[in-house]
Amino acid sequence: MKRSSGVRVAATFFVSALSLALVTGCGGDSGGSDAKALSAAELKKSIIAQGDVEGYQVDAGGKQLPKSKDQVKSDDEKCAPLGYAMGGRAPGEAASETAVMVTQEKKKPTDNPSKSIEDLTEGEIEDSLTSAMDMTLTVVGLSSYDGDGAENTFKSVSDAVKSCSAGFPVTMQGTDQKVTAIAAEKGSGSGDESVGFTVKSDAEDGDVATSHVEVVRHGSTIATYYTMNLGLMITDKPYDVPAAVIDAQAAKLK
């Protein structure tokens, strides 16, 4: 990504992230057709909460998240499960669902700036802004299903990662976005099945922003993780869904 436009791209996606959410398989227990979904109350008790992950703040208020699946739309039906996962909504027809926002706590700088902002060069301002936004924002969603609903939902996501590789249009809370590419990446191996993928989206000046998603099945429950790191989007440095967040959520579903 070009640093000359990085600041503008970061600002655009920072506002977008706040408005939206600031959204490898392995064998295991198949769940079975007699699986029973968790109730809404049980699911809320099962989702990650404040204090479950050191170094992260958990917001269960959901004010920035889509209020319903109706606020996440795509003209390409087969790709819709990916859009729902990005918005923290259930990828399938769930009996219950809930979501929270998990934000990495920003470490306080250990050094004192020797210059005032008026004396900083453009490059130093960009570096400072990049550093200030170098933290992950993760939308964690849980949805639970009766019968083989969780298995079928996971399959719809896994299939979509392959069939939607060329991207798809999606509208989040009235804001149109263009996903330009979906690429499979190694999942965490958590739960009974897991799949990870990157999402590349159009940004200003022809730049591309990359975010990361993981979807995990735990029996009759599906966990989704949609992560953005705004600072690293500017520099094109690699990042992923925080392992600590996935591990903490998995522990609450055991």
C-alpha positions as CSV (number, residue, x, y, z in Angstrom):
1,M,0.0,0.0,0.0
2,K,1.4,3.4,-0.9
3,R,2.3,5.4,2.2
4,S,1.3,8.7,0.4
5,S,-2.3,7.6,0.6
6,G,-2.0,5.4,3.7
7,V,-3.2,8.1,6.1
8,R,-6.4,8.7,4.0
9,V,-7.0,5.0,3.7
10,A,-6.5,4.5,7.4
11,A,-8.9,7.3,8.3
12,T,-11.5,6.0,6.0
13,F,-11.3,2.4,7.4
14,F,-11.1,3.7,10.9
15,V,-14.5,5.4,10.6
16,S,-15.9,2.4,8.7
17,A,-14.6,0.0,11.4
18,L,-16.2,1.9,14.2
19,S,-19.5,2.1,12.3
20,L,-19.5,-1.6,11.5
21,A,-17.9,-3.2,14.5
22,L,-15.7,-0.5,16.3
23,V,-17.0,-8.2,10.7
24,T,-7.9,-25.2,7.3
25,G,-10.2,-27.6,8.6
26,C,-9.6,-30.5,11.1
27,G,-11.7,-33.5,12.0
28,G,-13.6,-33.8,15.3
29,D,-17.0,-34.4,16.8
30,S,-19.5,-34.1,14.0
31,G,-22.3,-32.8,16.3
32,G,-25.0,-35.1,14.9
33,S,-28.6,-34.5,13.7
34,D,-30.0,-34.5,17.3
35,A,-27.8,-31.6,18.4
36,K,-29.7,-28.9,20.4
37,A,-29.0,-25.2,20.0
38,L,-28.1,-23.1,23.0
39,S,-30.7,-20.6,24.1
40,A,-30.2,-16.9,23.7
41,A,-29.4,-16.7,27.5
42,E,-27.0,-19.6,27.3
43,L,-25.3,-18.1,24.3
44,K,-24.8,-14.7,26.0
45,K,-23.1,-16.5,28.9
46,S,-20.9,-18.4,26.5
47,I,-19.5,-15.5,24.5
48,I,-16.2,-13.8,25.5
49,A,-16.6,-11.1,28.2
50,Q,-14.5,-8.4,29.8
51,G,-11.6,-10.0,31.8
52,D,-11.5,-13.2,29.8
53,V,-8.5,-12.0,27.7
54,E,-5.6,-10.1,29.1
55,G,-4.7,-7.0,27.1
56,Y,-8.1,-6.7,25.4
57,Q,-11.3,-4.8,26.1
58,V,-14.6,-6.4,25.4
59,D,-17.6,-4.3,24.5
60,A,-20.9,-6.3,24.8
61,G,-23.1,-3.3,24.1
62,G,-23.1,-3.9,20.3
63,K,-23.9,-0.3,19.5
64,Q,-21.6,-0.3,16.4
65,L,-22.6,-3.8,15.2
66,P,-25.4,-4.6,12.7
67,K,-28.6,-5.0,14.6
68,S,-29.9,-7.8,12.4
69,K,-28.9,-9.8,9.3
70,D,-31.1,-7.5,7.3
71,Q,-28.4,-4.9,7.7
72,V,-25.8,-7.1,5.9
73,K,-26.7,-7.7,2.3
74,S,-25.1,-9.2,-0.8
75,D,-26.5,-9.7,-4.3
76,D,-24.4,-13.0,-4.5
77,E,-26.3,-15.4,-2.2
78,K,-23.6,-18.0,-2.1
79,C,-21.2,-15.4,-0.7
80,A,-23.6,-14.0,1.9
81,P,-22.3,-16.3,4.7
82,L,-18.9,-14.5,4.4
83,G,-20.6,-11.1,4.7
84,Y,-22.5,-12.2,7.8
85,A,-19.3,-13.4,9.4
86,M,-17.7,-10.1,8.7
87,G,-20.6,-8.3,10.4
88,G,-20.7,-10.6,13.4
89,R,-24.0,-12.1,12.4
90,A,-24.9,-15.8,12.1
91,P,-23.7,-17.2,8.8
92,G,-26.7,-19.5,8.7
93,E,-30.3,-19.8,10.0
94,A,-29.5,-19.9,13.7
95,A,-31.8,-20.5,16.7
96,S,-29.8,-17.8,18.6
97,E,-27.0,-15.4,18.1
98,T,-25.0,-12.7,19.8
99,A,-21.8,-10.7,19.2
100,V,-19.2,-8.5,21.0
101,M,-16.4,-6.2,20.0
102,V,-12.9,-7.0,21.2
103,T,-10.3,-4.2,21.1
104,Q,-6.6,-4.6,21.8
105,E,-5.5,-2.3,24.6
106,K,-3.0,0.2,23.3
107,K,0.3,0.2,25.1
108,K,1.4,3.6,26.4
109,P,4.6,4.9,24.6
110,T,7.7,4.6,26.7
111,D,9.5,7.5,25.1
112,N,8.6,11.2,25.2
113,P,8.4,13.0,21.8
114,S,11.1,15.6,21.5
115,K,9.1,17.6,18.9
116,S,5.8,19.3,19.0
117,I,3.3,18.2,16.3
118,E,4.0,21.5,14.5
119,D,7.6,20.6,14.1
120,L,7.0,17.1,12.7
121,T,7.6,16.3,9.0
122,E,4.9,14.7,6.9
123,G,6.7,11.4,7.2
124,E,6.9,11.6,10.9
125,I,3.2,12.4,11.2
126,E,2.4,9.4,9.1
127,D,4.6,7.2,11.2
128,S,3.0,8.5,14.4
129,L,-0.5,7.9,13.0
130,T,0.4,4.4,11.9
131,S,1.8,3.6,15.4
132,A,-1.3,5.1,17.1
133,M,-3.6,2.8,15.1
134,D,-1.5,-0.3,15.4
135,M,-4.0,-2.4,17.3
136,T,-6.5,-5.1,16.4
137,L,-10.3,-4.8,16.4
138,T,-12.1,-8.1,16.4
139,V,-15.8,-8.7,16.0
140,V,-16.6,-12.0,17.7
141,G,-20.0,-13.6,16.9
142,L,-21.6,-16.7,18.3
143,S,-24.6,-18.5,16.7
144,S,-26.2,-21.8,17.7
145,Y,-28.2,-24.3,15.7
146,D,-30.5,-27.3,16.1
147,G,-29.9,-30.6,14.4
148,D,-27.2,-30.5,11.7
149,G,-27.6,-26.7,11.2
150,A,-24.1,-25.9,12.5
151,E,-22.5,-28.5,10.2
152,N,-24.4,-27.2,7.2
153,T,-23.6,-23.6,8.1
154,F,-19.9,-24.3,8.4
155,K,-19.9,-26.1,5.0
156,S,-21.6,-23.0,3.4
157,V,-18.8,-20.8,4.7
158,S,-16.1,-23.2,3.6
159,D,-17.6,-23.6,0.2
160,A,-18.0,-19.8,-0.1
161,V,-14.3,-19.2,0.6
162,K,-13.6,-21.2,-2.5
163,S,-16.4,-20.1,-4.8
164,C,-16.2,-16.4,-3.9
165,S,-12.4,-16.0,-4.4
166,A,-13.0,-13.3,-7.0
167,G,-14.9,-11.1,-4.5
168,F,-18.4,-9.9,-4.1
169,P,-20.4,-6.7,-3.3
170,V,-21.7,-6.3,0.2
171,T,-23.7,-3.6,2.0
172,M,-23.1,-3.2,5.7
173,Q,-25.6,-1.0,7.6
174,G,-26.3,0.9,4.4
175,T,-22.7,1.3,3.3
176,D,-21.7,-0.3,0.1
177,Q,-18.4,-2.2,0.0
178,K,-16.6,-4.0,-2.7
179,V,-14.8,-7.2,-1.6
180,T,-12.2,-7.7,-4.4
181,A,-10.8,-11.1,-3.3
182,I,-11.2,-13.9,-0.8
183,A,-8.2,-16.2,-0.1
184,A,-8.1,-19.2,2.2
185,E,-5.5,-19.2,4.9
186,K,-4.5,-21.6,7.7
187,G,-7.1,-21.8,10.4
188,S,-6.3,-22.1,14.1
189,G,-7.4,-25.7,14.4
190,S,-9.7,-24.7,17.2
191,G,-13.0,-26.5,17.8
192,D,-14.4,-29.4,15.6
193,E,-13.8,-27.6,12.3
194,S,-12.1,-24.3,11.5
195,V,-11.5,-22.2,8.4
196,G,-9.6,-19.0,8.0
197,F,-9.5,-16.5,5.1
198,T,-8.3,-13.1,4.1
199,V,-10.6,-10.4,2.8
200,K,-9.3,-7.8,0.4
201,S,-11.4,-4.7,-0.2
202,D,-11.2,-1.6,-2.4
203,A,-10.1,1.6,-0.7
204,E,-9.3,5.1,-1.8
205,D,-6.8,5.8,-4.7
206,G,-6.9,2.2,-5.9
207,D,-5.3,0.9,-2.6
208,V,-6.4,-2.4,-1.1
209,A,-7.2,-3.0,2.6
210,T,-6.8,-6.5,4.0
211,S,-8.7,-8.0,6.9
212,H,-8.9,-11.5,8.4
213,V,-11.7,-13.8,9.3
214,E,-11.9,-17.2,11.0
215,V,-15.0,-19.4,11.4
216,V,-15.0,-22.2,13.9
217,R,-17.6,-24.9,14.7
218,H,-17.9,-26.1,18.3
219,G,-20.6,-28.8,18.2
220,S,-23.9,-27.0,17.6
221,T,-22.3,-23.5,17.9
222,I,-20.5,-21.4,15.3
223,A,-17.9,-18.8,16.4
224,T,-16.9,-16.1,13.9
225,Y,-13.9,-13.7,14.2
226,Y,-13.5,-10.7,11.9
227,T,-10.2,-8.8,12.6
228,M,-8.8,-5.5,11.3
229,N,-5.5,-3.8,12.3
230,L,-5.7,-0.3,11.0
231,G,-2.1,0.6,11.5
232,L,-0.8,-2.5,9.7
233,M,-3.2,-1.9,6.8
234,I,-1.2,1.2,6.1
235,T,2.2,-0.5,6.1
236,D,1.0,-3.8,4.5
237,K,2.7,-5.7,7.3
238,P,1.1,-9.1,8.1
239,Y,-1.3,-9.7,11.0
240,D,-4.0,-12.2,11.8
241,V,-6.9,-12.9,14.1
242,P,-5.5,-12.8,17.7
243,A,-4.8,-16.3,18.9
244,A,-5.5,-15.2,22.5
245,V,-9.1,-14.2,21.5
246,I,-9.8,-17.5,19.8
247,D,-8.4,-19.5,22.7
248,A,-10.4,-17.5,25.3
249,Q,-13.6,-18.0,23.3
250,A,-12.9,-21.7,22.7
251,A,-12.4,-22.2,26.5
252,K,-15.9,-20.8,27.2
253,L,-17.5,-23.2,24.8
254,K,-15.9,-26.4,26.2
